Amino acid sequence: MTEPTYLPLMNSIAVNECKGEALLSAWAATTKDKGLAAALKFVSIREGEHSLAFTKRMCELGHEVCEEKAYQVFKDFDKLLAFVKSDASDMQKIERLTAGRREGDQAKDQKDVFTRFFDDTTIDPETGALLGRYIAEERDSGRRLRKEYDRVCGMSGQSSEMADLRARVDALREEVARLRNMRSVA
């Protein structure tokens, strides 16, 4: 049986969605924020369903999922999983999982990672339908998580670096005002 050219993509999705489910469900179990927990649980369920759907489709095509052949989205997965299970703050977990990248920080001309999925014109209709649903749900999951991340971080889409810079500027302003008050009293 000839191996479909899109098999590596399906394999990578199956492997990484399974890992995404584990990370998000572990985090949902540790957060005290009910809104964040609900979003994490919802997206976690979706990630697990994606993993199973792509695993099933690969089996239907006569192939097994192989973690060793998958593109690894999550580097040092075991360390990352331990981190999301830890008592680190939700903000720290957001920073670690997004690697400091937020939607507002991305260049406007940066291409959507999913747009190239359909460059392979040999994709069969059933796999194409699965990929289409997967892409739409991934985009929706991203929006749901970004909304919660922004709420938790209180940044409305600002990067943590920008929020940190604003906090430092505010602290400097307070210190300058304090020094002016001391000088005017003396």
C-alpha positions as CSV (number, residue, x, y, z in Angstrom):
1,M,0.0,0.0,0.0
2,T,1.4,3.4,-1.0
3,E,1.8,5.8,1.9
4,P,-0.2,9.0,1.5
5,T,1.9,12.1,1.1
6,Y,-0.2,13.8,3.9
7,L,0.5,11.0,6.4
8,P,3.2,12.9,8.2
9,L,0.9,15.8,8.8
10,M,-1.9,13.5,10.1
11,N,0.6,11.7,12.3
12,S,2.0,15.0,13.8
13,I,-1.5,16.2,14.5
14,A,-2.5,13.0,16.3
15,V,0.6,13.0,18.4
16,N,0.6,16.7,19.3
17,E,-3.1,17.0,20.0
18,C,-2.8,14.1,22.5
19,K,0.0,16.0,24.3
20,G,-2.1,19.2,24.1
21,E,-5.0,17.4,25.8
22,A,-2.7,16.2,28.6
23,L,-1.2,19.6,29.2
24,L,-4.5,21.5,29.2
25,S,-6.4,19.0,31.3
26,A,-3.5,19.0,33.9
27,W,-3.6,22.8,34.0
28,A,-7.4,22.8,34.3
29,A,-7.0,20.6,37.3
30,T,-4.7,23.0,39.1
31,T,-6.1,26.4,38.4
32,K,-8.4,28.1,40.9
33,D,-9.8,30.4,38.2
34,K,-13.2,28.9,37.2
35,G,-13.4,30.7,33.8
36,L,-9.9,29.7,32.8
37,A,-10.6,26.1,34.0
38,A,-13.7,25.9,31.9
39,A,-11.9,27.1,28.7
40,L,-9.0,24.7,29.4
41,K,-11.3,21.8,29.9
42,F,-13.2,22.6,26.7
43,V,-10.1,22.9,24.6
44,S,-8.6,19.9,26.2
45,I,-11.6,17.7,25.2
46,R,-11.3,19.1,21.7
47,E,-7.6,18.3,21.5
48,G,-8.2,14.7,22.7
49,E,-11.0,14.3,20.1
50,H,-8.7,15.6,17.4
51,S,-6.0,13.1,18.4
52,L,-8.5,10.2,18.3
53,A,-10.0,11.3,15.0
54,F,-6.7,11.5,13.2
55,T,-5.5,8.3,14.8
56,K,-8.8,6.6,13.5
57,R,-8.3,8.1,10.0
58,M,-4.7,6.8,9.9
59,C,-5.9,3.4,10.9
60,E,-8.6,3.5,8.2
61,L,-5.8,4.2,5.7
62,G,-3.8,1.3,7.1
63,H,-1.2,3.2,9.1
64,E,-0.4,3.6,12.8
65,V,0.5,6.7,14.7
66,C,4.3,6.9,15.3
67,E,5.5,9.4,17.9
68,E,9.1,9.2,16.7
69,K,8.1,10.3,13.2
70,A,6.0,13.2,14.4
71,Y,7.0,16.9,14.3
72,Q,7.3,17.7,18.0
73,V,5.5,20.9,18.9
74,F,6.1,20.5,22.6
75,K,9.8,20.4,23.4
76,D,10.7,18.8,26.7
77,F,7.1,17.6,27.1
78,D,7.6,15.9,30.4
79,K,9.1,19.0,32.0
80,L,6.3,21.1,30.5
81,L,3.7,18.7,31.9
82,A,5.3,18.9,35.4
83,F,5.3,22.7,35.2
84,V,1.6,22.9,34.4
85,K,0.9,20.5,37.2
86,S,2.9,22.7,39.6
87,D,1.7,25.5,41.8
88,A,3.1,28.1,39.4
89,S,0.7,31.0,38.7
90,D,-1.7,30.9,35.8
91,M,0.2,33.9,34.4
92,Q,3.5,31.9,34.5
93,K,1.9,29.0,32.8
94,I,0.5,31.2,30.1
95,E,3.9,32.7,29.5
96,R,5.6,29.3,29.4
97,L,3.0,27.7,27.1
98,T,2.8,30.6,24.7
99,A,6.6,31.1,24.9
100,G,6.0,34.8,25.3
101,R,4.1,35.0,22.0
102,R,0.6,36.5,22.0
103,E,-1.6,37.2,19.0
104,G,-1.1,40.9,19.3
105,D,2.6,40.5,19.2
106,Q,2.6,38.7,15.9
107,A,3.5,40.6,12.7
108,K,0.4,41.4,10.7
109,D,1.9,39.8,7.6
110,Q,2.6,36.5,9.4
111,K,0.8,33.7,7.6
112,D,-1.7,31.4,9.2
113,V,0.0,28.1,10.0
114,F,-3.0,26.2,8.6
115,T,-3.1,27.7,5.2
116,R,-0.5,25.3,3.8
117,F,-2.3,22.2,4.9
118,F,-4.2,22.0,1.7
119,D,-1.2,22.5,-0.6
120,D,-1.2,18.7,-1.1
121,T,-3.7,18.1,-3.9
122,T,-3.8,14.3,-3.2
123,I,-5.8,14.6,0.0
124,D,-8.9,12.5,-0.2
125,P,-12.3,14.0,0.5
126,E,-12.7,12.3,3.9
127,T,-9.3,13.4,5.2
128,G,-9.9,16.9,3.7
129,A,-13.2,17.2,5.6
130,L,-11.4,16.1,8.8
131,L,-8.6,18.6,8.2
132,G,-11.2,21.4,7.6
133,R,-13.0,20.8,10.8
134,Y,-9.7,20.5,12.7
135,I,-8.5,23.9,11.4
136,A,-11.8,25.7,12.2
137,E,-11.9,24.2,15.7
138,E,-8.2,25.0,16.3
139,R,-8.7,28.6,15.3
140,D,-11.8,28.8,17.6
141,S,-9.8,27.1,20.5
142,G,-7.1,29.7,20.0
143,R,-9.6,32.6,20.3
144,R,-11.2,31.0,23.4
145,L,-7.8,30.6,25.1
146,R,-6.5,34.0,24.1
147,K,-9.6,35.6,25.6
148,E,-9.1,33.8,28.9
149,Y,-5.3,34.5,28.9
150,D,-5.9,38.2,28.3
151,R,-8.5,38.3,31.1
152,V,-6.2,36.4,33.5
153,C,-3.2,38.6,32.7
154,G,-5.3,41.7,32.6
155,M,-3.5,42.9,29.5
156,S,-6.2,42.9,26.8
157,G,-3.8,41.5,24.3
158,Q,-0.7,43.3,25.4
159,S,2.5,41.3,25.7
160,S,3.8,40.6,29.1
161,E,7.0,42.5,28.2
162,M,4.8,45.6,27.6
163,A,2.9,45.1,30.8
164,D,6.2,44.7,32.7
165,L,7.6,47.9,31.0
166,R,4.4,49.8,32.0
167,A,4.7,48.6,35.6
168,R,8.3,49.8,35.7
169,V,7.5,53.2,34.2
170,D,4.7,53.6,36.8
171,A,7.1,52.7,39.6
172,L,9.6,55.3,38.3
173,R,6.9,57.9,38.2
174,E,5.9,57.2,41.8
175,E,9.6,57.4,42.8
176,V,10.1,60.7,41.0
177,A,6.9,62.1,42.7
178,R,8.2,60.9,46.1
179,L,11.5,62.6,45.5
180,R,9.8,65.9,44.4
181,N,7.7,65.8,47.6
182,M,10.8,65.3,49.7
183,R,12.6,68.1,48.0
184,S,9.6,70.5,48.3
185,V,9.4,69.7,52.1
186,A,13.1,70.4,52.7
